[in-house]
Amino acid sequence: EPFKSHMKSFTTKIVDMMKKERFFASQGGHIILAQIENEYGYYQQAYGAGGKAYAMWAGSMALAQNTGVPWIMCQQYDVPDHVINTCNSFYCDQFKPNLPTQPKIWTENWPGWFQTFGESNPHRPPEDVAFSVARFFGKGGSVQNYYVYHGGTNFDRTAGGPFITTSYDYDAPIDEYGLKRFPKWAHLKELHKSIKLCEHSLLFGNSTLLSLGPQQEADVYTDHSGGCVAFLANIDSEKDKVVTFRNRQYDLPAWSVSILPDCKNVVFNTAKVRSQTLMVDMVPETLQASKPDQWSIFTERIGIWDKNDFVRNEFVDHINTTKDSTDYLWHTTSFDVDRNYPASGNHPILNIGSKGHAVHAFLNNMLIGSAYGNGSESSFSVQMPINLKAGKNEIALLSMTVGLKDPIMNGWELALQV
């Protein structure tokens, strides 16, 4: 309840600011939609009946703000009747809103994906992005939004998830430097122009679905003025096809849509990229520092070399302990080995288990190994053979986080197997 109270206060504050500036379309402004929550549907099930009750409360609270524009909730199926649920995905042509009287809205079409450390650079071909958009509008879509259209950059420690780099380029039509990405930008520009030619029939016409083959079909829109628009689709991802539509033959490449603003002539096919391809190169340049300060190197000593922050007989959670003020946290422990301990034979094994994200392990000030998770699985475990010495031995673990995600915890397990 305290969270809901603060959330309502915050929402009301933002809405009041928008109303004061007359930003909502109902006031003559440019805001035509408002959103409450974001993809809560992914987490709702974990809270059972309380999750559904919260979603309904959030939608009702938003409606009570009286903005005069529709409210939406992304990836959310439990919503009040007057809130519009929307789709976030790579493809939303088969998505249907809760009520048949509501518009079909695609709030996030992902033109790429996050860049994670150790993984290849994500790339979504422009042909596939165009295919998804053409299919969406052919299937009665009302609003489509790219997430993101202009890439960006996170700085310092503000990456958006585990092992995600600070680059938020997202393979977007405009990259994180503000440069047009060819051919994706130009291909989508031609797509948008082609859909614009179909505007009247899409808005005022009636649709008919025609089968043109096992995996080929036509979505046809006709209006009272005689206008006719057709989206011819080949959803076979491997084979090109020739189809017959209104006594004419059309070549449809695999996984493509042809747009016919007059039901006769193809003005655009999603698989045929006519734009040039440009590659962006990084060019080194000599820069003059604003201050003549020299770089210096600092070598940190291994382990805890000053006073202990605290002592525990167990490991602590990294993020909660550091309050997310640093990516690094030292854990050290020491123990004595009897002088009669055999110097030969089987080596002891140091077993380390972690919920994420990475660790450097040291024994007696020497690095003995490193381990880390990845973008798909943050947790990891590792076994390291070690050589102990007679007398005091010290194990130091440098825990590291690589981007945060929701309520992830950096728990640890450590065992010495002799």
C-alpha positions as CSV (number, residue, x, y, z in Angstrom):
1,E,0.0,0.0,0.0
2,P,2.8,2.5,0.7
3,F,4.2,1.9,-2.8
4,K,0.7,2.4,-4.4
5,S,0.3,5.7,-2.5
6,H,3.7,7.0,-3.7
7,M,3.0,5.8,-7.2
8,K,-0.4,7.6,-7.3
9,S,1.3,10.8,-6.0
10,F,4.0,10.6,-8.7
11,T,1.6,9.8,-11.5
12,T,-0.7,12.7,-10.4
13,K,2.3,15.1,-10.3
14,I,3.4,14.2,-13.8
15,V,-0.1,14.4,-15.2
16,D,-0.7,17.8,-13.5
17,M,2.5,19.1,-15.1
18,M,1.3,18.0,-18.5
19,K,-2.1,19.6,-18.0
20,K,-0.6,22.9,-16.8
21,E,1.3,23.1,-20.1
22,R,-1.7,21.9,-22.1
23,F,0.2,19.1,-23.6
24,F,-2.6,16.5,-23.9
25,A,-4.5,16.3,-27.2
26,S,-7.7,16.9,-25.4
27,Q,-6.3,20.4,-24.6
28,G,-5.0,21.0,-28.1
29,G,-1.6,19.5,-27.4
30,H,0.4,16.7,-29.0
31,I,0.1,13.8,-26.4
32,I,-2.4,11.3,-27.9
33,L,-1.7,8.4,-25.6
34,A,-0.6,7.9,-22.0
35,Q,1.0,4.7,-20.5
36,I,0.9,3.3,-17.0
37,E,3.3,0.5,-15.9
38,N,5.5,-1.3,-18.4
39,E,5.4,-5.0,-19.2
40,Y,4.1,-5.8,-15.7
41,G,2.4,-8.9,-17.2
42,Y,5.8,-10.6,-17.2
43,Y,5.9,-10.4,-13.4
44,Q,2.3,-10.5,-12.4
45,Q,2.0,-14.3,-12.1
46,A,4.7,-14.4,-9.3
47,Y,2.3,-12.3,-7.1
48,G,-0.8,-14.5,-7.7
49,A,-4.1,-12.8,-7.1
50,G,-2.3,-9.8,-5.7
51,G,-0.6,-9.2,-9.0
52,K,-3.9,-9.1,-10.9
53,A,-5.4,-6.8,-8.3
54,Y,-2.4,-4.4,-8.6
55,A,-2.7,-4.3,-12.4
56,M,-6.4,-3.5,-12.2
57,W,-5.7,-0.8,-9.6
58,A,-2.9,0.8,-11.7
59,G,-5.2,1.0,-14.7
60,S,-8.1,2.4,-12.7
61,M,-5.9,4.9,-11.0
62,A,-4.6,6.1,-14.4
63,L,-8.1,6.5,-15.8
64,A,-9.1,8.6,-12.8
65,Q,-6.5,11.2,-13.8
66,N,-8.9,12.4,-16.5
67,T,-6.3,13.2,-19.2
68,G,-8.8,13.1,-22.0
69,V,-6.6,10.7,-24.0
70,P,-6.5,6.9,-23.9
71,W,-4.4,5.0,-21.4
72,I,-2.4,1.9,-22.5
73,M,-0.6,-0.9,-20.7
74,C,2.1,-2.8,-22.5
75,Q,2.2,-6.6,-22.4
76,Q,-0.6,-6.6,-19.9
77,Y,-3.8,-8.7,-20.3
78,D,-5.5,-7.9,-17.0
79,V,-6.6,-4.3,-17.5
80,P,-9.8,-2.4,-16.9
81,D,-12.1,-2.2,-19.9
82,H,-11.2,1.4,-20.8
83,V,-7.5,0.8,-20.7
84,I,-5.9,-0.6,-24.0
85,N,-3.5,-3.5,-23.7
86,T,-0.7,-3.4,-26.3
87,C,2.0,-5.6,-27.8
88,N,5.8,-5.5,-27.4
89,S,7.7,-8.0,-29.6
90,F,9.5,-8.7,-32.8
91,Y,6.2,-9.6,-34.4
92,C,2.7,-8.4,-33.4
93,D,0.6,-9.2,-36.5
94,Q,-1.3,-12.0,-34.6
95,F,-1.8,-9.9,-31.5
96,K,-5.4,-9.0,-30.5
97,P,-6.5,-6.5,-27.9
98,N,-8.8,-7.6,-25.1
99,L,-11.8,-6.0,-26.6
100,P,-12.7,-6.0,-30.4
101,T,-13.7,-2.3,-30.1
102,Q,-10.1,-1.3,-29.1
103,P,-7.4,-0.4,-31.6
104,K,-4.5,-2.9,-32.2
105,I,-1.4,-1.1,-31.0
106,W,2.2,-2.2,-31.2
107,T,4.2,-0.1,-28.7
108,E,7.6,-1.8,-29.1
109,N,8.8,-3.2,-32.4
110,W,12.4,-4.2,-31.7
111,P,14.7,-3.4,-34.7
112,G,17.6,-5.0,-32.9
113,W,18.6,-6.0,-29.4
114,F,21.0,-5.2,-26.5
115,Q,24.7,-5.7,-26.9
116,T,26.1,-8.0,-24.2
117,F,29.7,-8.6,-23.3
118,G,31.2,-11.7,-24.9
119,E,28.4,-12.0,-27.5
120,S,28.2,-11.2,-31.2
121,N,26.7,-7.9,-32.2
122,P,22.9,-8.3,-32.5
123,H,21.6,-7.6,-35.9
124,R,18.1,-7.7,-37.2
125,P,18.0,-7.4,-41.0
126,P,16.0,-4.5,-42.5
127,E,14.0,-7.0,-44.6
128,D,12.7,-8.7,-41.4
129,V,11.8,-5.4,-39.7
130,A,9.9,-4.3,-42.8
131,F,8.2,-7.6,-43.1
132,S,6.9,-7.4,-39.5
133,V,5.5,-3.9,-40.0
134,A,3.8,-4.7,-43.3
135,R,2.2,-7.8,-41.7
136,F,1.0,-5.8,-38.7
137,F,-0.8,-3.2,-40.8
138,G,-2.1,-5.8,-43.2
139,K,-3.7,-7.5,-40.2
140,G,-5.5,-4.4,-39.0
141,G,-2.8,-2.7,-37.0
142,S,-3.5,0.9,-35.9
143,V,-0.3,2.2,-34.3
144,Q,3.2,0.9,-34.6
145,N,6.2,2.3,-32.7
146,Y,9.9,1.3,-32.9
147,Y,11.8,0.6,-29.8
148,V,14.2,2.1,-30.5
149,Y,14.4,4.2,-33.7
150,H,17.3,6.2,-32.5
151,G,20.1,4.4,-30.7
152,G,21.7,5.8,-27.6
153,T,24.4,5.4,-25.1
154,N,24.4,4.7,-21.3
155,F,27.3,6.2,-19.4
156,D,29.2,5.2,-16.3
157,R,27.4,2.3,-14.5
158,T,24.0,2.8,-16.0
159,A,23.8,-0.2,-18.4
160,G,20.3,-1.8,-18.6
161,G,21.0,-5.3,-17.4
162,P,23.5,-8.1,-16.6
163,F,26.4,-8.2,-19.1
164,I,24.9,-5.5,-21.2
165,T,27.3,-2.9,-22.5
166,T,26.8,0.8,-22.1
167,S,26.1,1.0,-25.8
168,Y,22.3,1.2,-26.4
169,D,22.7,1.3,-30.2
170,Y,20.1,-1.5,-30.6
171,D,20.9,-1.8,-34.4
172,A,18.4,1.0,-34.7
173,P,17.7,2.9,-38.0
174,I,19.6,5.8,-36.5
175,D,22.6,4.7,-34.6
176,E,23.8,5.9,-31.2
177,Y,25.9,8.6,-32.8
178,G,22.9,10.1,-34.6
179,L,24.0,8.7,-38.0
180,K,21.5,7.0,-40.4
181,R,22.1,3.3,-40.6
182,F,21.9,2.2,-44.2
183,P,20.2,0.3,-45.7
184,K,17.8,-0.1,-42.7
185,W,16.9,3.6,-42.4
186,A,16.2,4.0,-46.1
187,H,14.4,0.7,-46.5
188,L,12.0,1.6,-43.7
189,K,11.5,5.0,-45.1
190,E,10.3,3.5,-48.4
191,L,8.1,1.1,-46.4
192,H,6.5,4.0,-44.5
193,K,5.8,5.9,-47.8
194,S,4.2,2.8,-49.3
195,I,1.9,2.3,-46.3
196,K,1.0,6.0,-46.4
197,L,-0.3,5.4,-49.9
198,C,-2.8,2.9,-48.4
199,E,-4.0,5.3,-45.7
200,H,-7.6,5.9,-46.9
201,S,-8.6,2.3,-47.5
202,L,-6.9,1.1,-44.3
203,L,-8.8,3.7,-42.2
204,F,-12.2,3.4,-43.9
205,G,-12.2,0.1,-45.8
206,N,-13.4,-3.4,-44.9
207,S,-10.8,-6.2,-44.9
208,T,-10.9,-9.6,-46.5
209,L,-8.4,-12.5,-46.1
210,L,-7.7,-14.6,-49.2
211,S,-5.6,-17.7,-49.4
212,L,-3.1,-17.7,-52.2
213,G,-1.3,-20.9,-51.3
214,P,-0.3,-23.1,-48.4
215,Q,1.8,-20.3,-46.8
216,Q,0.7,-17.4,-49.0
217,E,-2.2,-15.0,-48.4
218,A,-3.6,-11.6,-49.2
219,D,-5.2,-9.1,-46.9
220,V,-7.4,-6.9,-49.0
221,Y,-9.0,-3.6,-48.0
222,T,-11.8,-2.0,-50.1
223,D,-13.7,1.2,-49.3
224,H,-16.9,2.8,-50.5
225,S,-15.1,5.2,-52.8
226,G,-13.7,2.3,-54.9
227,G,-10.3,2.3,-53.3
228,C,-8.5,-1.1,-52.9
229,V,-5.4,-2.0,-51.1
230,A,-3.7,-5.4,-50.9
231,F,-0.9,-6.9,-48.8
232,L,0.4,-10.1,-50.5
233,A,2.3,-12.2,-48.0
234,N,4.6,-15.2,-48.4
235,I,5.3,-16.5,-44.9
236,D,7.4,-19.4,-46.1
237,S,10.8,-18.5,-44.7
238,E,12.8,-20.5,-47.3
239,K,11.1,-20.6,-50.7
240,D,10.1,-17.9,-53.2
241,K,6.6,-18.3,-54.6
242,V,4.6,-17.0,-57.6
243,V,1.0,-16.3,-56.7
244,T,-2.1,-15.3,-58.6
245,F,-4.1,-12.4,-57.3
246,R,-7.0,-10.9,-59.3
247,N,-5.9,-12.7,-62.5
248,R,-2.4,-11.4,-62.2
249,Q,0.8,-13.1,-61.2
250,Y,3.1,-11.8,-58.6
251,D,6.6,-12.9,-57.5
252,L,6.9,-13.2,-53.7
253,P,10.3,-13.8,-52.3
254,A,10.5,-16.0,-49.2
255,W,9.4,-14.3,-45.9
256,S,8.1,-11.1,-47.6
257,V,5.1,-8.9,-48.1
258,S,4.3,-6.9,-51.3
259,I,2.2,-3.8,-50.9
260,L,-0.3,-2.9,-53.7
261,P,-2.0,0.5,-52.9
262,D,-4.4,0.0,-55.9
263,C,-4.6,-3.8,-55.7
264,K,-2.7,-4.0,-59.0
265,N,0.8,-2.5,-58.8
266,V,3.5,-3.4,-56.4
267,V,5.2,-0.3,-54.9
268,F,7.2,-2.1,-52.3
269,N,8.3,-5.6,-51.3
270,T,9.8,-6.0,-47.9
271,A,12.6,-8.5,-49.0
272,K,13.8,-6.2,-51.9
273,V,16.3,-3.7,-50.5
274,R,17.0,-1.0,-53.0
275,S,19.0,1.3,-50.8
276,Q,22.7,1.5,-50.7
277,T,24.7,-0.1,-47.9
278,L,27.1,2.2,-46.0
279,M,29.6,1.1,-43.4
280,V,30.6,3.4,-40.6
281,D,34.3,3.4,-39.7
282,M,35.9,4.7,-36.5
283,V,38.6,7.2,-37.4
284,P,41.3,7.9,-34.8
285,E,41.8,11.6,-34.0
286,T,44.4,13.4,-31.9
287,L,42.7,15.4,-29.2
288,Q,44.2,18.1,-27.0
289,A,43.3,17.7,-23.3
290,S,41.6,20.7,-21.7
291,K,44.0,20.4,-18.8
292,P,47.7,19.3,-18.9
293,D,47.0,16.7,-16.2
294,Q,48.9,13.4,-16.7
295,W,47.4,10.0,-16.4
296,S,48.5,8.0,-13.3
297,I,48.4,4.3,-12.5
298,F,47.1,3.0,-9.2
299,T,47.7,-0.6,-8.2
300,E,45.3,-1.9,-5.7
301,R,46.5,-4.3,-3.1
302,I,44.8,-7.7,-3.0
303,G,42.2,-8.4,-0.5
304,I,41.3,-6.2,2.5
305,W,44.5,-4.4,3.4
306,D,43.0,-1.8,5.7
307,K,40.5,-2.2,8.5
308,N,37.7,-4.6,7.8
309,D,34.3,-3.0,7.0
310,F,32.7,-5.8,8.9
311,V,33.2,-9.5,9.8
312,R,30.6,-12.2,9.1
313,N,30.7,-16.0,9.3
314,E,28.9,-16.0,5.9
315,F,28.9,-14.3,2.6
316,V,26.8,-11.2,2.0
317,D,24.8,-10.0,-1.0
318,H,27.0,-7.8,-3.1
319,I,24.3,-5.3,-4.3
320,N,22.6,-4.8,-1.0
321,T,25.9,-4.4,0.8
322,T,27.4,-1.8,-1.5
323,K,24.1,-0.1,-2.1
324,D,25.0,-0.2,-5.8
325,S,27.8,2.3,-5.2
326,T,30.5,0.2,-6.7
327,D,30.9,-2.9,-9.0
328,Y,33.5,-4.4,-6.7
329,L,33.4,-6.0,-3.2
330,W,36.3,-7.9,-1.5
331,H,35.6,-11.1,0.5
332,T,38.6,-12.5,2.5
333,T,39.1,-15.3,4.9
334,S,42.1,-17.0,6.3
335,F,42.9,-20.4,7.9
336,D,45.9,-22.3,9.2
337,V,47.3,-25.5,7.7
338,D,49.1,-27.9,9.9
339,R,52.8,-28.2,9.2
340,N,52.3,-32.0,8.9
341,Y,49.9,-31.4,5.9
342,P,51.3,-33.5,3.0
343,A,52.9,-31.3,0.3
344,S,52.3,-34.0,-2.3
345,G,49.4,-36.0,-3.4
346,N,45.9,-34.8,-4.3
347,H,45.5,-31.0,-4.5
348,P,42.7,-29.4,-2.5
349,I,39.8,-28.0,-4.7
350,L,38.3,-24.6,-4.1
351,N,34.7,-24.6,-5.1
352,I,33.0,-21.3,-5.8
353,G,29.3,-20.8,-6.7
354,S,27.7,-17.4,-7.4
355,K,24.4,-16.0,-8.5
356,G,26.4,-13.5,-10.6
357,H,28.2,-11.9,-12.2
358,A,32.0,-12.5,-12.0
359,V,34.8,-13.2,-9.6
360,H,38.6,-13.1,-9.4
361,A,40.0,-15.6,-6.8
362,F,43.3,-15.1,-5.0
363,L,45.3,-17.4,-2.7
364,N,48.0,-15.9,-0.7
365,N,48.1,-12.7,-2.9
366,M,48.4,-14.7,-6.1
367,L,45.6,-14.9,-8.8
368,I,44.5,-18.5,-9.1
369,G,41.5,-18.1,-11.4
370,S,38.5,-16.1,-12.7
371,A,35.0,-17.1,-13.5
372,Y,31.9,-15.3,-14.8
373,G,28.4,-15.8,-16.1
374,N,26.9,-14.5,-19.3
375,G,24.0,-12.6,-20.7
376,S,21.7,-15.6,-20.7
377,E,22.8,-17.1,-17.3
378,S,24.3,-14.8,-14.7
379,S,25.0,-17.5,-12.1
380,F,28.1,-19.7,-12.4
381,S,30.2,-22.2,-10.5
382,V,33.9,-23.1,-10.8
383,Q,36.3,-25.5,-9.2
384,M,40.0,-24.5,-8.8
385,P,42.8,-26.8,-7.8
386,I,45.0,-25.0,-5.3
387,N,48.3,-25.4,-3.4
388,L,48.2,-24.7,0.3
389,K,51.3,-23.9,2.4
390,A,52.0,-24.8,6.0
391,G,50.8,-22.1,8.3
392,K,48.4,-19.2,7.5
393,N,46.7,-19.2,4.1
394,E,44.4,-16.4,2.9
395,I,41.7,-16.6,0.3
396,A,40.5,-13.4,-1.3
397,L,37.5,-13.1,-3.7
398,L,36.9,-10.0,-5.7
399,S,33.1,-10.0,-6.5
400,M,32.1,-8.0,-9.5
401,T,28.8,-6.9,-11.0
402,V,28.3,-6.3,-14.7
403,G,25.1,-4.4,-15.0
404,L,22.0,-4.9,-12.8
405,K,18.7,-6.5,-13.7
406,D,15.6,-6.2,-11.6
407,P,16.1,-7.7,-8.1
408,I,19.1,-10.0,-8.9
409,M,21.2,-10.9,-5.9
410,N,24.9,-11.7,-5.9
411,G,25.0,-14.5,-3.4
412,W,28.0,-16.7,-3.0
413,E,29.0,-20.2,-1.9
414,L,32.6,-21.2,-1.1
415,A,33.8,-24.7,-0.2
416,L,37.3,-26.1,0.2
417,Q,37.5,-29.8,-0.8
418,V,40.5,-31.7,0.5
